[in-house]
Amino acid sequence: MANRKAFETVDRTLRDMLGVDLPFGGKVMILGGDFRQVLPVVINGTKSQIIKASIVESSLWSSVKVLNLSENMRAQHDPHFSDFLLRVDYMKNRAIITPLNDDTNKLNEKAINAFPGEEVTYYSFDYVPDDTRNLYLPEFLNSISPGNLPPHKLVLKKGSPIMLLRNIDPKIGLCNGTRLICRGFGRNLIEVEILAGQFKRMRVFLPRIPLKSAEDAKMPFEMIRRQFPIRLSFALTINKSQGQTIPNVGIYLPNHVFSHGQLYVALSRGVSERTTKVLAKKGTNHDHSGIYTKNVVFKEIFTN
C-alpha cells in the first residue's frame, strides 16, 4: 500500500495544474486496496507511525467513496481462471513466500543448486561515487546485499524463475515485481519471458544497468552496483508477493510475521487450502495442541 503522502502529492499537483481547488483537481480517481494486507512501509516505524502513513489518516479520506468487491477472482471454480492455469508454465504456478529477505536468499540458493541445467554466473561491478581515496574496497562492496539491489554473484539457469527489481518498461509490463523466466544468456544481455499479464509469453532482453542503493539501506554511503536488475524468485518475500496469484504456494515461517497484514497476504496468495502449504517452525502454544503462529493486526486501521 502506498504512503498517504504519495496520494497527497498527486492531489496537490493536480490542483495546481488544473487550477481547480477540489480533491485531485476535480478528477475521479479509482484506487484499489485492502486494509487487511500490508500497510505502507515505514523504516523502523512504530505501530502509530505506520497507521499514520496510511491513506485513512489523510484529509482526502473523507472524500473517498468505498466500494467493496463481491467476487473472489482467485476462486478455483472460476472457469476463466481454471482455463488460465492450464496454459501457464510450471514455474509460474509455484513459489515459496517468507517474511524476511535473508530467508528468501537462502531458499533461492538451495533451489538454484537443485534446479536442473547448466548454471551461468554473473558478477556485479560495485563502486562508491566520488570515492577518490579508495576507502571502500571492492571486496567489501561485493559482500553487501541491500534488499533493493540484486546480489553481487547472480547464478542463473535456463528455465529458472526471476523477479524484476526495477521499472524498466511499464508499457509492456516490465515493472518492479514482475516475474519472469530465464530463456537465454549473453555476456551483457539476458533473454527472459514474461510470465503473466497482458504481455505474458513475450520475450525481451534485459541489460546490465547501474543500480543505486536505497537511501534507507542503513549505509553511510551510496553504492552503485552494475548488474542485471533481477533476483531469483523460487522464493520471495511476503511484501513482494502482494498482488500476485500463486496457485501452488508454500509459506515458510521460520519466525513469526512482524507486520500488519503479512499473514493474511501470505495465505491469500493461493487459490485453495489443498494447494497452500505452511511450515511454521516457531508454532507451539503451551495452552493448546497443534501448530500455531502469530498474526499481527492493527485494529485501528479498520476504525476509520
Secondary structure, DSSP 4 states (H G I P E B T S, - for coil): ---HHHHHHHHHHHHHHHT--SGGGG--------TTSPPPP-TT--HHHHHHTSGGGSGGGGGPPP----S-TT-TT-HHHHHHHHTS-TGGGEEEEES-HHHHHHHHHHHHHHSSS--EEEE-EEE-TT-TT--S-HHHHHT---TTS--SEEEE-TT-EEEE-S-SBGGGTB-TT-EEEEEEE-SSEEEEEE-SSTTTT-EEEEE-EEEEPPTTS--SS--EEEE-SEEE-SEEEHHHHTT---SEEEEEESS---STTHHHHHHTSSS-STTEEEEESS--BTTBSS--------GGGG--
